[in-house]
Amino acid sequence: MNDMAKVIEDTAAELLKIAATKLPTEVKEALLKGEKDTEGALGKSQLQAINENVSIAENQSKPMCQDTGLVSFFVKIGDKFPLRSEVKTSLIKATKNATQNVPLRPNAVDMFEGNTKNNVGLRGYVPWFYFDLVEGDKCEIIAMPKGGGSSNVGKMKMIPPGKGIKGVKTVHLVTGPYDVITFVEAPDLKSLGEMIVKKIQATGTVARTLTCITVEQ
């Protein structure tokens, strides 16, 4: 069992290295064709720089981008495969090894302790794991570093004065079991309930709420 766990660890570390340093053949061919077919000087120079960067990364086994993203694993485990929880342990070890040896940029940051320096979160949320139990006796692993720019789309919007919901004082985006913590004020419990049900939950973007009440003495 220990030998198989080590095989998974070494294989996953190599997968992360390949993902960070090499593009699929069809992508490289498309980029080279784009450089050849592009007529504008600016566009051609940009594609030339991209293709040069891809070549250097592959030849020197270095990441093609300085931001190697957050590590994600897609894992299919056969119901007759001899390992279970050991698979996750091996993938965590592989992430640490790849971070040091490829190297990958350490992007796992704890809110209280800071950067963990190894792309493994302190509270079990990083790397990201997508497990699927399937029939058979094999284990299939796909390693993918997810970038924060192109694949994880985000949006920030300012609320002008006079807009928003009356009574809402602050809104904080957080990590963990909840997405948002909101502080609101209401003159009584009835008004608070109406605000939550008729205004906050009625926005159509809130799936579930948990209310914790504080009372001024």
PyMOL CGO cylinders between C-alpha atoms (Angstrom):
from pymol import cmd
from pymol.cgo import CYLINDER

trace = [
    CYLINDER, 0.00, 0.00, 0.00, 2.79, 2.42, 0.89, 0.3, 1, 1, 1, 1, 1, 1,
    CYLINDER, 2.79, 2.42, 0.89, 4.47, 1.80, -2.48, 0.3, 1, 1, 1, 1, 1, 1,
    CYLINDER, 4.47, 1.80, -2.48, 1.24, 2.61, -4.34, 0.3, 1, 1, 1, 1, 1, 1,
    CYLINDER, 1.24, 2.61, -4.34, 0.71, 5.78, -2.29, 0.3, 1, 1, 1, 1, 1, 1,
    CYLINDER, 0.71, 5.78, -2.29, 4.25, 6.88, -3.24, 0.3, 1, 1, 1, 1, 1, 1,
    CYLINDER, 4.25, 6.88, -3.24, 3.53, 6.16, -6.91, 0.3, 1, 1, 1, 1, 1, 1,
    CYLINDER, 3.53, 6.16, -6.91, 0.45, 8.39, -6.71, 0.3, 1, 1, 1, 1, 1, 1,
    CYLINDER, 0.45, 8.39, -6.71, 2.47, 11.12, -5.01, 0.3, 1, 1, 1, 1, 1, 1,
    CYLINDER, 2.47, 11.12, -5.01, 5.28, 11.06, -7.59, 0.3, 1, 1, 1, 1, 1, 1,
    CYLINDER, 5.28, 11.06, -7.59, 2.86, 10.83, -10.52, 0.3, 1, 1, 1, 1, 1, 1,
    CYLINDER, 2.86, 10.83, -10.52, 0.76, 13.76, -9.30, 0.3, 1, 1, 1, 1, 1, 1,
    CYLINDER, 0.76, 13.76, -9.30, 3.86, 15.90, -8.74, 0.3, 1, 1, 1, 1, 1, 1,
    CYLINDER, 3.86, 15.90, -8.74, 4.95, 15.16, -12.32, 0.3, 1, 1, 1, 1, 1, 1,
    CYLINDER, 4.95, 15.16, -12.32, 1.44, 16.00, -13.58, 0.3, 1, 1, 1, 1, 1, 1,
    CYLINDER, 1.44, 16.00, -13.58, 1.63, 19.40, -11.88, 0.3, 1, 1, 1, 1, 1, 1,
    CYLINDER, 1.63, 19.40, -11.88, 5.03, 20.00, -13.45, 0.3, 1, 1, 1, 1, 1, 1,
    CYLINDER, 5.03, 20.00, -13.45, 3.73, 19.14, -16.92, 0.3, 1, 1, 1, 1, 1, 1,
    CYLINDER, 3.73, 19.14, -16.92, 0.65, 21.31, -16.43, 0.3, 1, 1, 1, 1, 1, 1,
    CYLINDER, 0.65, 21.31, -16.43, 2.78, 24.33, -15.47, 0.3, 1, 1, 1, 1, 1, 1,
    CYLINDER, 2.78, 24.33, -15.47, 5.55, 23.92, -18.05, 0.3, 1, 1, 1, 1, 1, 1,
    CYLINDER, 5.55, 23.92, -18.05, 4.04, 22.36, -21.20, 0.3, 1, 1, 1, 1, 1, 1,
    CYLINDER, 4.04, 22.36, -21.20, 1.13, 23.15, -23.47, 0.3, 1, 1, 1, 1, 1, 1,
    CYLINDER, 1.13, 23.15, -23.47, -0.79, 20.42, -25.34, 0.3, 1, 1, 1, 1, 1, 1,
    CYLINDER, -0.79, 20.42, -25.34, 0.53, 19.83, -28.86, 0.3, 1, 1, 1, 1, 1, 1,
    CYLINDER, 0.53, 19.83, -28.86, -2.65, 21.07, -30.54, 0.3, 1, 1, 1, 1, 1, 1,
    CYLINDER, -2.65, 21.07, -30.54, -2.49, 24.35, -28.58, 0.3, 1, 1, 1, 1, 1, 1,
    CYLINDER, -2.49, 24.35, -28.58, 1.14, 24.94, -29.55, 0.3, 1, 1, 1, 1, 1, 1,
    CYLINDER, 1.14, 24.94, -29.55, 0.32, 24.23, -33.20, 0.3, 1, 1, 1, 1, 1, 1,
    CYLINDER, 0.32, 24.23, -33.20, -2.58, 26.68, -33.09, 0.3, 1, 1, 1, 1, 1, 1,
    CYLINDER, -2.58, 26.68, -33.09, -0.38, 29.41, -31.61, 0.3, 1, 1, 1, 1, 1, 1,
    CYLINDER, -0.38, 29.41, -31.61, 2.34, 28.87, -34.22, 0.3, 1, 1, 1, 1, 1, 1,
    CYLINDER, 2.34, 28.87, -34.22, -0.24, 28.94, -36.99, 0.3, 1, 1, 1, 1, 1, 1,
    CYLINDER, -0.24, 28.94, -36.99, -1.71, 32.11, -35.52, 0.3, 1, 1, 1, 1, 1, 1,
    CYLINDER, -1.71, 32.11, -35.52, 1.70, 33.78, -35.53, 0.3, 1, 1, 1, 1, 1, 1,
    CYLINDER, 1.70, 33.78, -35.53, 2.28, 32.72, -39.16, 0.3, 1, 1, 1, 1, 1, 1,
    CYLINDER, 2.28, 32.72, -39.16, -1.15, 33.83, -40.40, 0.3, 1, 1, 1, 1, 1, 1,
    CYLINDER, -1.15, 33.83, -40.40, -1.40, 37.12, -38.49, 0.3, 1, 1, 1, 1, 1, 1,
    CYLINDER, -1.40, 37.12, -38.49, -0.72, 40.11, -40.73, 0.3, 1, 1, 1, 1, 1, 1,
    CYLINDER, -0.72, 40.11, -40.73, -0.64, 42.98, -38.24, 0.3, 1, 1, 1, 1, 1, 1,
    CYLINDER, -0.64, 42.98, -38.24, 2.79, 43.73, -36.82, 0.3, 1, 1, 1, 1, 1, 1,
    CYLINDER, 2.79, 43.73, -36.82, 1.53, 44.21, -33.25, 0.3, 1, 1, 1, 1, 1, 1,
    CYLINDER, 1.53, 44.21, -33.25, -0.48, 41.00, -33.19, 0.3, 1, 1, 1, 1, 1, 1,
    CYLINDER, -0.48, 41.00, -33.19, 2.34, 39.01, -34.78, 0.3, 1, 1, 1, 1, 1, 1,
    CYLINDER, 2.34, 39.01, -34.78, 4.87, 40.32, -32.24, 0.3, 1, 1, 1, 1, 1, 1,
    CYLINDER, 4.87, 40.32, -32.24, 2.61, 39.34, -29.35, 0.3, 1, 1, 1, 1, 1, 1,
    CYLINDER, 2.61, 39.34, -29.35, 2.14, 35.81, -30.68, 0.3, 1, 1, 1, 1, 1, 1,
    CYLINDER, 2.14, 35.81, -30.68, 5.87, 35.57, -31.33, 0.3, 1, 1, 1, 1, 1, 1,
    CYLINDER, 5.87, 35.57, -31.33, 6.56, 36.47, -27.69, 0.3, 1, 1, 1, 1, 1, 1,
    CYLINDER, 6.56, 36.47, -27.69, 4.00, 33.92, -26.48, 0.3, 1, 1, 1, 1, 1, 1,
    CYLINDER, 4.00, 33.92, -26.48, 5.49, 31.15, -28.62, 0.3, 1, 1, 1, 1, 1, 1,
    CYLINDER, 5.49, 31.15, -28.62, 9.00, 32.01, -27.47, 0.3, 1, 1, 1, 1, 1, 1,
    CYLINDER, 9.00, 32.01, -27.47, 7.85, 31.87, -23.85, 0.3, 1, 1, 1, 1, 1, 1,
    CYLINDER, 7.85, 31.87, -23.85, 6.19, 28.49, -24.41, 0.3, 1, 1, 1, 1, 1, 1,
    CYLINDER, 6.19, 28.49, -24.41, 9.37, 27.11, -25.97, 0.3, 1, 1, 1, 1, 1, 1,
    CYLINDER, 9.37, 27.11, -25.97, 11.62, 28.36, -23.16, 0.3, 1, 1, 1, 1, 1, 1,
    CYLINDER, 11.62, 28.36, -23.16, 9.27, 26.98, -20.49, 0.3, 1, 1, 1, 1, 1, 1,
    CYLINDER, 9.27, 26.98, -20.49, 9.22, 23.52, -22.07, 0.3, 1, 1, 1, 1, 1, 1,
    CYLINDER, 9.22, 23.52, -22.07, 12.95, 23.36, -22.82, 0.3, 1, 1, 1, 1, 1, 1,
    CYLINDER, 12.95, 23.36, -22.82, 13.98, 24.53, -19.36, 0.3, 1, 1, 1, 1, 1, 1,
    CYLINDER, 13.98, 24.53, -19.36, 11.12, 22.82, -17.45, 0.3, 1, 1, 1, 1, 1, 1,
    CYLINDER, 11.12, 22.82, -17.45, 10.09, 26.14, -15.93, 0.3, 1, 1, 1, 1, 1, 1,
    CYLINDER, 10.09, 26.14, -15.93, 6.53, 27.47, -15.44, 0.3, 1, 1, 1, 1, 1, 1,
    CYLINDER, 6.53, 27.47, -15.44, 5.35, 29.35, -18.50, 0.3, 1, 1, 1, 1, 1, 1,
    CYLINDER, 5.35, 29.35, -18.50, 3.58, 31.88, -16.26, 0.3, 1, 1, 1, 1, 1, 1,
    CYLINDER, 3.58, 31.88, -16.26, 4.76, 33.35, -12.98, 0.3, 1, 1, 1, 1, 1, 1,
    CYLINDER, 4.76, 33.35, -12.98, 1.28, 32.80, -11.49, 0.3, 1, 1, 1, 1, 1, 1,
    CYLINDER, 1.28, 32.80, -11.49, 0.79, 29.04, -11.37, 0.3, 1, 1, 1, 1, 1, 1,
    CYLINDER, 0.79, 29.04, -11.37, -2.63, 29.33, -9.76, 0.3, 1, 1, 1, 1, 1, 1,
    CYLINDER, -2.63, 29.33, -9.76, -4.31, 27.20, -7.10, 0.3, 1, 1, 1, 1, 1, 1,
    CYLINDER, -4.31, 27.20, -7.10, -3.84, 23.46, -7.44, 0.3, 1, 1, 1, 1, 1, 1,
    CYLINDER, -3.84, 23.46, -7.44, -6.92, 21.39, -8.30, 0.3, 1, 1, 1, 1, 1, 1,
    CYLINDER, -6.92, 21.39, -8.30, -7.27, 17.63, -8.64, 0.3, 1, 1, 1, 1, 1, 1,
    CYLINDER, -7.27, 17.63, -8.64, -10.05, 15.72, -10.43, 0.3, 1, 1, 1, 1, 1, 1,
    CYLINDER, -10.05, 15.72, -10.43, -9.93, 12.15, -9.14, 0.3, 1, 1, 1, 1, 1, 1,
    CYLINDER, -9.93, 12.15, -9.14, -11.91, 9.05, -10.14, 0.3, 1, 1, 1, 1, 1, 1,
    CYLINDER, -11.91, 9.05, -10.14, -11.40, 6.15, -7.71, 0.3, 1, 1, 1, 1, 1, 1,
    CYLINDER, -11.40, 6.15, -7.71, -12.60, 2.66, -8.59, 0.3, 1, 1, 1, 1, 1, 1,
    CYLINDER, -12.60, 2.66, -8.59, -14.59, 0.84, -5.94, 0.3, 1, 1, 1, 1, 1, 1,
    CYLINDER, -14.59, 0.84, -5.94, -11.98, -1.95, -6.00, 0.3, 1, 1, 1, 1, 1, 1,
    CYLINDER, -11.98, -1.95, -6.00, -8.96, 0.36, -5.91, 0.3, 1, 1, 1, 1, 1, 1,
    CYLINDER, -8.96, 0.36, -5.91, -6.97, -0.51, -2.76, 0.3, 1, 1, 1, 1, 1, 1,
    CYLINDER, -6.97, -0.51, -2.76, -6.51, 3.09, -1.53, 0.3, 1, 1, 1, 1, 1, 1,
    CYLINDER, -6.51, 3.09, -1.53, -9.06, 5.64, -0.34, 0.3, 1, 1, 1, 1, 1, 1,
    CYLINDER, -9.06, 5.64, -0.34, -8.08, 8.44, 2.06, 0.3, 1, 1, 1, 1, 1, 1,
    CYLINDER, -8.08, 8.44, 2.06, -4.42, 7.71, 1.28, 0.3, 1, 1, 1, 1, 1, 1,
    CYLINDER, -4.42, 7.71, 1.28, -5.04, 9.12, -2.22, 0.3, 1, 1, 1, 1, 1, 1,
    CYLINDER, -5.04, 9.12, -2.22, -5.84, 12.56, -0.82, 0.3, 1, 1, 1, 1, 1, 1,
    CYLINDER, -5.84, 12.56, -0.82, -2.82, 12.40, 1.50, 0.3, 1, 1, 1, 1, 1, 1,
    CYLINDER, -2.82, 12.40, 1.50, -0.55, 11.55, -1.44, 0.3, 1, 1, 1, 1, 1, 1,
    CYLINDER, -0.55, 11.55, -1.44, -1.95, 14.42, -3.52, 0.3, 1, 1, 1, 1, 1, 1,
    CYLINDER, -1.95, 14.42, -3.52, -1.31, 16.88, -0.71, 0.3, 1, 1, 1, 1, 1, 1,
    CYLINDER, -1.31, 16.88, -0.71, 2.29, 15.66, -0.48, 0.3, 1, 1, 1, 1, 1, 1,
    CYLINDER, 2.29, 15.66, -0.48, 2.61, 15.96, -4.27, 0.3, 1, 1, 1, 1, 1, 1,
    CYLINDER, 2.61, 15.96, -4.27, 1.42, 19.57, -4.11, 0.3, 1, 1, 1, 1, 1, 1,
    CYLINDER, 1.42, 19.57, -4.11, 4.07, 20.42, -1.53, 0.3, 1, 1, 1, 1, 1, 1,
    CYLINDER, 4.07, 20.42, -1.53, 6.77, 18.67, -3.55, 0.3, 1, 1, 1, 1, 1, 1,
    CYLINDER, 6.77, 18.67, -3.55, 5.79, 20.37, -6.82, 0.3, 1, 1, 1, 1, 1, 1,
    CYLINDER, 5.79, 20.37, -6.82, 5.65, 23.78, -5.14, 0.3, 1, 1, 1, 1, 1, 1,
    CYLINDER, 5.65, 23.78, -5.14, 9.25, 23.37, -4.03, 0.3, 1, 1, 1, 1, 1, 1,
    CYLINDER, 9.25, 23.37, -4.03, 10.75, 21.52, -6.99, 0.3, 1, 1, 1, 1, 1, 1,
    CYLINDER, 10.75, 21.52, -6.99, 9.04, 22.87, -10.16, 0.3, 1, 1, 1, 1, 1, 1,
    CYLINDER, 9.04, 22.87, -10.16, 8.71, 25.47, -8.55, 0.3, 1, 1, 1, 1, 1, 1,
    CYLINDER, 8.71, 25.47, -8.55, 5.09, 26.60, -8.32, 0.3, 1, 1, 1, 1, 1, 1,
    CYLINDER, 5.09, 26.60, -8.32, 4.25, 29.98, -6.86, 0.3, 1, 1, 1, 1, 1, 1,
    CYLINDER, 4.25, 29.98, -6.86, 2.83, 29.52, -3.34, 0.3, 1, 1, 1, 1, 1, 1,
    CYLINDER, 2.83, 29.52, -3.34, -0.70, 30.92, -3.58, 0.3, 1, 1, 1, 1, 1, 1,
    CYLINDER, -0.70, 30.92, -3.58, -2.44, 29.40, -0.54, 0.3, 1, 1, 1, 1, 1, 1,
    CYLINDER, -2.44, 29.40, -0.54, -2.99, 32.17, 2.00, 0.3, 1, 1, 1, 1, 1, 1,
    CYLINDER, -2.99, 32.17, 2.00, -4.61, 31.74, 5.41, 0.3, 1, 1, 1, 1, 1, 1,
    CYLINDER, -4.61, 31.74, 5.41, -6.54, 34.75, 6.70, 0.3, 1, 1, 1, 1, 1, 1,
    CYLINDER, -6.54, 34.75, 6.70, -4.79, 34.64, 10.07, 0.3, 1, 1, 1, 1, 1, 1,
    CYLINDER, -4.79, 34.64, 10.07, -1.48, 32.83, 9.50, 0.3, 1, 1, 1, 1, 1, 1,
    CYLINDER, -1.48, 32.83, 9.50, -0.53, 34.24, 6.09, 0.3, 1, 1, 1, 1, 1, 1,
    CYLINDER, -0.53, 34.24, 6.09, 0.98, 32.40, 3.12, 0.3, 1, 1, 1, 1, 1, 1,
    CYLINDER, 0.98, 32.40, 3.12, 1.58, 28.71, 3.85, 0.3, 1, 1, 1, 1, 1, 1,
    CYLINDER, 1.58, 28.71, 3.85, 4.48, 28.63, 1.33, 0.3, 1, 1, 1, 1, 1, 1,
    CYLINDER, 4.48, 28.63, 1.33, 3.47, 25.21, -0.02, 0.3, 1, 1, 1, 1, 1, 1,
    CYLINDER, 3.47, 25.21, -0.02, 0.10, 25.67, -1.80, 0.3, 1, 1, 1, 1, 1, 1,
    CYLINDER, 0.10, 25.67, -1.80, -1.66, 23.64, 0.91, 0.3, 1, 1, 1, 1, 1, 1,
    CYLINDER, -1.66, 23.64, 0.91, -4.23, 25.45, 3.04, 0.3, 1, 1, 1, 1, 1, 1,
    CYLINDER, -4.23, 25.45, 3.04, -4.31, 25.11, 6.81, 0.3, 1, 1, 1, 1, 1, 1,
    CYLINDER, -4.31, 25.11, 6.81, -8.06, 24.41, 6.94, 0.3, 1, 1, 1, 1, 1, 1,
    CYLINDER, -8.06, 24.41, 6.94, -8.46, 21.75, 4.25, 0.3, 1, 1, 1, 1, 1, 1,
    CYLINDER, -8.46, 21.75, 4.25, -9.84, 23.86, 1.39, 0.3, 1, 1, 1, 1, 1, 1,
    CYLINDER, -9.84, 23.86, 1.39, -6.66, 23.97, -0.75, 0.3, 1, 1, 1, 1, 1, 1,
    CYLINDER, -6.66, 23.97, -0.75, -5.80, 22.10, -2.95, 0.3, 1, 1, 1, 1, 1, 1,
    CYLINDER, -5.80, 22.10, -2.95, -9.27, 21.75, -4.41, 0.3, 1, 1, 1, 1, 1, 1,
    CYLINDER, -9.27, 21.75, -4.41, -10.44, 18.16, -4.76, 0.3, 1, 1, 1, 1, 1, 1,
    CYLINDER, -10.44, 18.16, -4.76, -13.18, 16.77, -6.98, 0.3, 1, 1, 1, 1, 1, 1,
    CYLINDER, -13.18, 16.77, -6.98, -13.64, 13.09, -6.12, 0.3, 1, 1, 1, 1, 1, 1,
    CYLINDER, -13.64, 13.09, -6.12, -15.82, 10.64, -8.02, 0.3, 1, 1, 1, 1, 1, 1,
    CYLINDER, -15.82, 10.64, -8.02, -16.31, 6.99, -7.01, 0.3, 1, 1, 1, 1, 1, 1,
    CYLINDER, -16.31, 6.99, -7.01, -16.64, 4.75, -10.06, 0.3, 1, 1, 1, 1, 1, 1,
    CYLINDER, -16.64, 4.75, -10.06, -16.67, 1.05, -10.88, 0.3, 1, 1, 1, 1, 1, 1,
    CYLINDER, -16.67, 1.05, -10.88, -13.40, -0.77, -11.43, 0.3, 1, 1, 1, 1, 1, 1,
    CYLINDER, -13.40, -0.77, -11.43, -10.00, -1.11, -9.81, 0.3, 1, 1, 1, 1, 1, 1,
    CYLINDER, -10.00, -1.11, -9.81, -8.23, 1.95, -11.23, 0.3, 1, 1, 1, 1, 1, 1,
    CYLINDER, -8.23, 1.95, -11.23, -7.53, 5.50, -10.10, 0.3, 1, 1, 1, 1, 1, 1,
    CYLINDER, -7.53, 5.50, -10.10, -7.58, 8.36, -12.59, 0.3, 1, 1, 1, 1, 1, 1,
    CYLINDER, -7.58, 8.36, -12.59, -6.04, 11.72, -11.64, 0.3, 1, 1, 1, 1, 1, 1,
    CYLINDER, -6.04, 11.72, -11.64, -6.19, 15.00, -13.53, 0.3, 1, 1, 1, 1, 1, 1,
    CYLINDER, -6.19, 15.00, -13.53, -4.06, 17.84, -12.13, 0.3, 1, 1, 1, 1, 1, 1,
    CYLINDER, -4.06, 17.84, -12.13, -4.97, 21.41, -13.02, 0.3, 1, 1, 1, 1, 1, 1,
    CYLINDER, -4.97, 21.41, -13.02, -3.50, 24.65, -11.69, 0.3, 1, 1, 1, 1, 1, 1,
    CYLINDER, -3.50, 24.65, -11.69, -6.41, 27.11, -11.82, 0.3, 1, 1, 1, 1, 1, 1,
    CYLINDER, -6.41, 27.11, -11.82, -5.39, 30.69, -12.48, 0.3, 1, 1, 1, 1, 1, 1,
    CYLINDER, -5.39, 30.69, -12.48, -7.02, 33.58, -10.69, 0.3, 1, 1, 1, 1, 1, 1,
    CYLINDER, -7.02, 33.58, -10.69, -7.43, 35.70, -13.81, 0.3, 1, 1, 1, 1, 1, 1,
    CYLINDER, -7.43, 35.70, -13.81, -8.87, 33.79, -16.75, 0.3, 1, 1, 1, 1, 1, 1,
    CYLINDER, -8.87, 33.79, -16.75, -10.56, 30.72, -15.27, 0.3, 1, 1, 1, 1, 1, 1,
    CYLINDER, -10.56, 30.72, -15.27, -11.88, 32.11, -11.98, 0.3, 1, 1, 1, 1, 1, 1,
    CYLINDER, -11.88, 32.11, -11.98, -14.01, 35.03, -13.13, 0.3, 1, 1, 1, 1, 1, 1,
    CYLINDER, -14.01, 35.03, -13.13, -14.74, 37.63, -10.47, 0.3, 1, 1, 1, 1, 1, 1,
    CYLINDER, -14.74, 37.63, -10.47, -16.51, 40.98, -10.23, 0.3, 1, 1, 1, 1, 1, 1,
    CYLINDER, -16.51, 40.98, -10.23, -16.45, 43.90, -7.84, 0.3, 1, 1, 1, 1, 1, 1,
    CYLINDER, -16.45, 43.90, -7.84, -19.03, 46.70, -7.81, 0.3, 1, 1, 1, 1, 1, 1,
    CYLINDER, -19.03, 46.70, -7.81, -19.36, 49.86, -5.74, 0.3, 1, 1, 1, 1, 1, 1,
    CYLINDER, -19.36, 49.86, -5.74, -22.76, 50.71, -4.24, 0.3, 1, 1, 1, 1, 1, 1,
    CYLINDER, -22.76, 50.71, -4.24, -23.42, 54.46, -4.63, 0.3, 1, 1, 1, 1, 1, 1,
    CYLINDER, -23.42, 54.46, -4.63, -24.77, 56.42, -1.65, 0.3, 1, 1, 1, 1, 1, 1,
    CYLINDER, -24.77, 56.42, -1.65, -28.53, 56.12, -1.44, 0.3, 1, 1, 1, 1, 1, 1,
    CYLINDER, -28.53, 56.12, -1.44, -28.56, 52.66, -3.02, 0.3, 1, 1, 1, 1, 1, 1,
    CYLINDER, -28.56, 52.66, -3.02, -28.75, 49.27, -1.31, 0.3, 1, 1, 1, 1, 1, 1,
    CYLINDER, -28.75, 49.27, -1.31, -31.02, 48.00, 1.49, 0.3, 1, 1, 1, 1, 1, 1,
    CYLINDER, -31.02, 48.00, 1.49, -31.90, 50.25, 4.40, 0.3, 1, 1, 1, 1, 1, 1,
    CYLINDER, -31.90, 50.25, 4.40, -30.49, 48.85, 7.62, 0.3, 1, 1, 1, 1, 1, 1,
    CYLINDER, -30.49, 48.85, 7.62, -27.55, 47.01, 6.01, 0.3, 1, 1, 1, 1, 1, 1,
    CYLINDER, -27.55, 47.01, 6.01, -24.42, 48.51, 7.56, 0.3, 1, 1, 1, 1, 1, 1,
    CYLINDER, -24.42, 48.51, 7.56, -21.52, 46.40, 6.24, 0.3, 1, 1, 1, 1, 1, 1,
    CYLINDER, -21.52, 46.40, 6.24, -20.99, 43.43, 3.92, 0.3, 1, 1, 1, 1, 1, 1,
    CYLINDER, -20.99, 43.43, 3.92, -17.90, 41.20, 4.05, 0.3, 1, 1, 1, 1, 1, 1,
    CYLINDER, -17.90, 41.20, 4.05, -16.87, 38.51, 1.56, 0.3, 1, 1, 1, 1, 1, 1,
    CYLINDER, -16.87, 38.51, 1.56, -15.39, 35.59, 3.53, 0.3, 1, 1, 1, 1, 1, 1,
    CYLINDER, -15.39, 35.59, 3.53, -14.01, 32.08, 3.03, 0.3, 1, 1, 1, 1, 1, 1,
    CYLINDER, -14.01, 32.08, 3.03, -15.25, 28.93, 4.72, 0.3, 1, 1, 1, 1, 1, 1,
    CYLINDER, -15.25, 28.93, 4.72, -18.81, 27.59, 4.99, 0.3, 1, 1, 1, 1, 1, 1,
    CYLINDER, -18.81, 27.59, 4.99, -20.37, 31.00, 4.20, 0.3, 1, 1, 1, 1, 1, 1,
    CYLINDER, -20.37, 31.00, 4.20, -19.80, 33.40, 1.30, 0.3, 1, 1, 1, 1, 1, 1,
    CYLINDER, -19.80, 33.40, 1.30, -20.91, 36.66, 2.91, 0.3, 1, 1, 1, 1, 1, 1,
    CYLINDER, -20.91, 36.66, 2.91, -21.31, 38.08, 6.42, 0.3, 1, 1, 1, 1, 1, 1,
    CYLINDER, -21.31, 38.08, 6.42, -23.67, 41.05, 6.62, 0.3, 1, 1, 1, 1, 1, 1,
    CYLINDER, -23.67, 41.05, 6.62, -24.25, 43.35, 9.60, 0.3, 1, 1, 1, 1, 1, 1,
    CYLINDER, -24.25, 43.35, 9.60, -27.72, 44.93, 9.74, 0.3, 1, 1, 1, 1, 1, 1,
    CYLINDER, -27.72, 44.93, 9.74, -29.63, 47.06, 12.22, 0.3, 1, 1, 1, 1, 1, 1,
    CYLINDER, -29.63, 47.06, 12.22, -33.39, 47.00, 12.89, 0.3, 1, 1, 1, 1, 1, 1,
    CYLINDER, -33.39, 47.00, 12.89, -35.58, 48.61, 15.55, 0.3, 1, 1, 1, 1, 1, 1,
    CYLINDER, -35.58, 48.61, 15.55, -37.27, 45.32, 16.50, 0.3, 1, 1, 1, 1, 1, 1,
    CYLINDER, -37.27, 45.32, 16.50, -37.44, 41.61, 15.68, 0.3, 1, 1, 1, 1, 1, 1,
    CYLINDER, -37.44, 41.61, 15.68, -40.41, 42.03, 13.33, 0.3, 1, 1, 1, 1, 1, 1,
    CYLINDER, -40.41, 42.03, 13.33, -38.55, 44.61, 11.25, 0.3, 1, 1, 1, 1, 1, 1,
    CYLINDER, -38.55, 44.61, 11.25, -35.46, 42.42, 11.22, 0.3, 1, 1, 1, 1, 1, 1,
    CYLINDER, -35.46, 42.42, 11.22, -37.44, 39.42, 9.96, 0.3, 1, 1, 1, 1, 1, 1,
    CYLINDER, -37.44, 39.42, 9.96, -39.10, 41.45, 7.24, 0.3, 1, 1, 1, 1, 1, 1,
    CYLINDER, -39.10, 41.45, 7.24, -35.74, 42.85, 6.11, 0.3, 1, 1, 1, 1, 1, 1,
    CYLINDER, -35.74, 42.85, 6.11, -34.21, 39.37, 5.83, 0.3, 1, 1, 1, 1, 1, 1,
    CYLINDER, -34.21, 39.37, 5.83, -37.17, 37.69, 4.12, 0.3, 1, 1, 1, 1, 1, 1,
    CYLINDER, -37.17, 37.69, 4.12, -38.59, 40.47, 1.96, 0.3, 1, 1, 1, 1, 1, 1,
    CYLINDER, -38.59, 40.47, 1.96, -35.40, 42.31, 1.01, 0.3, 1, 1, 1, 1, 1, 1,
    CYLINDER, -35.40, 42.31, 1.01, -32.24, 40.23, 1.42, 0.3, 1, 1, 1, 1, 1, 1,
    CYLINDER, -32.24, 40.23, 1.42, -33.60, 36.77, 0.53, 0.3, 1, 1, 1, 1, 1, 1,
    CYLINDER, -33.60, 36.77, 0.53, -35.86, 38.28, -2.12, 0.3, 1, 1, 1, 1, 1, 1,
    CYLINDER, -35.86, 38.28, -2.12, -32.89, 39.50, -4.18, 0.3, 1, 1, 1, 1, 1, 1,
    CYLINDER, -32.89, 39.50, -4.18, -32.81, 36.11, -5.92, 0.3, 1, 1, 1, 1, 1, 1,
    CYLINDER, -32.81, 36.11, -5.92, -29.06, 35.70, -5.36, 0.3, 1, 1, 1, 1, 1, 1,
    CYLINDER, -29.06, 35.70, -5.36, -29.21, 34.44, -1.76, 0.3, 1, 1, 1, 1, 1, 1,
    CYLINDER, -29.21, 34.44, -1.76, -29.71, 30.68, -1.38, 0.3, 1, 1, 1, 1, 1, 1,
    CYLINDER, -29.71, 30.68, -1.38, -29.71, 30.45, 2.42, 0.3, 1, 1, 1, 1, 1, 1,
    CYLINDER, -29.71, 30.45, 2.42, -29.25, 32.70, 5.45, 0.3, 1, 1, 1, 1, 1, 1,
    CYLINDER, -29.25, 32.70, 5.45, -28.35, 32.21, 9.11, 0.3, 1, 1, 1, 1, 1, 1,
    CYLINDER, -28.35, 32.21, 9.11, -29.28, 35.01, 11.51, 0.3, 1, 1, 1, 1, 1, 1,
    CYLINDER, -29.28, 35.01, 11.51, -27.36, 35.70, 14.72, 0.3, 1, 1, 1, 1, 1, 1,
    CYLINDER, -27.36, 35.70, 14.72, -28.88, 38.46, 16.87, 0.3, 1, 1, 1, 1, 1, 1,
    CYLINDER, -28.88, 38.46, 16.87, -27.09, 40.86, 19.19, 0.3, 1, 1, 1, 1, 1, 1,
    CYLINDER, -27.09, 40.86, 19.19, -28.99, 43.09, 21.61, 0.3, 1, 1, 1, 1, 1, 1,
    CYLINDER, -28.99, 43.09, 21.61, -27.68, 46.39, 22.96, 0.3, 1, 1, 1, 1, 1, 1,
    CYLINDER, -27.68, 46.39, 22.96, -27.88, 46.68, 26.75, 0.3, 1, 1, 1, 1, 1, 1,
]
cmd.load_cgo(trace, "trace")
